[in-house]
Amino acid sequence: MMKITTAEHKARLSHVRLELAREKDHPEGDRTIGYDLVVPLASDGRLDPAAWKKGQTACRVRRFRPGEEDRIGHLRRKPGGQWFFDYVEGEEDDEIGFRLGEEHFAAGEYVSIRSDGVMHTYQVKLVEAV
């Protein structure tokens, strides 16, 4: 009899590209505003907390905006499960994801992130294995 392992449920690191979705100041969205993420995704496309805990240093964030230098940081998780992007020590620059732990990272889906005190919605444009 063949033993079934949990390998099929193993998270994999994925490159996720988020681009600004339509909003008041950007009625067509804006592909020059967004994020490139390297995150552990489970087979259902959700963030995998156990895989993140084992490989936190590999979970990177790059925020890009025209006219600004890219911000490079890490995906972090607060006690209680809230995910956020951390760029430098302290909380002043943290960007909080709205229910990121429940989101499915698949092309066409939407994700909300609070940046500079304002919530913005981004569309998932790309998900590929790293």
Secondary structure, 3 states (H helix, E strand, C coil): CCCCCCHHHCCEEEEEEEEECCECCECCCEEEEEEEEEEEECCCCCECHHHHHHCHHHCEEEEECCCCCCEEEEEEECCCCCEEEECCCCCCCCEEEECHHHCCCCCCCEEEEEECCEEEEEEEEEEEEC
